[in-house]
Amino acid sequence: MTKVKTFTSPLRMFHVHNELIALDKEVNDFLQTNTIKRVISVCDSTTNTNGGTMGIIRVVTYEE
């Protein structure tokens, strides 16, 4: 069965690198602790207000 899981993270100036590492860890932990047979796609999108980057949304499509 194909499923979709969404992860989010705020992005703060001068902290983006650490926040992206934490987001990667969260996604990897999810994939390792669940019975994921295959990852179909991973897509990142940024959210913004008034032209400034405020956060990131990572969508993972997978099969169990």
C-alpha positions in Angstrom: 0.0 0.0 0.0 1.3 3.4 -0.9 1.3 6.0 1.9 2.5 9.6 2.4 4.1 11.1 5.5 4.8 14.8 6.0 7.6 16.2 8.2 8.1 19.9 9.0 10.9 22.0 10.5 11.2 25.7 11.2 14.2 27.4 9.6 15.9 30.1 11.6 18.7 32.3 10.3 22.2 30.9 11.2 20.6 27.6 12.3 19.5 26.1 9.0 22.3 23.6 8.7 21.5 22.0 12.1 17.8 22.1 11.5 18.2 20.2 8.1 20.4 17.6 9.8 17.7 17.2 12.5 15.0 16.8 9.8 17.1 14.2 8.0 17.5 12.3 11.2 13.8 12.4 11.9 13.0 11.0 8.4 15.7 8.3 8.6 14.5 7.3 12.1 10.9 7.0 10.8 12.0 4.8 7.8 14.1 2.6 10.1 11.5 2.0 12.8 8.6 1.2 10.4 8.3 -1.6 7.9 9.1 0.5 4.8 9.6 -1.7 1.8 10.4 1.1 -0.7 10.6 4.8 -0.8 8.9 6.1 -3.9 9.8 9.8 -3.6 11.0 12.5 -1.3 10.1 16.1 -1.9 11.1 19.3 -0.1 9.2 22.6 -0.2 9.8 25.8 1.7 7.2 28.0 3.3 7.5 31.7 3.5 5.8 34.9 4.7 6.6 38.2 3.1 9.4 36.7 1.0 11.4 35.3 3.9 12.0 31.5 4.3 10.2 30.4 7.5 10.1 26.6 7.3 10.5 23.4 5.3 8.1 20.7 4.5 9.4 17.3 3.5 6.9 14.8 2.0 7.9 11.1 1.8 5.9 8.7 -0.4 6.5 5.1 0.5 5.2 1.5 0.5 4.8 -0.7 3.5 
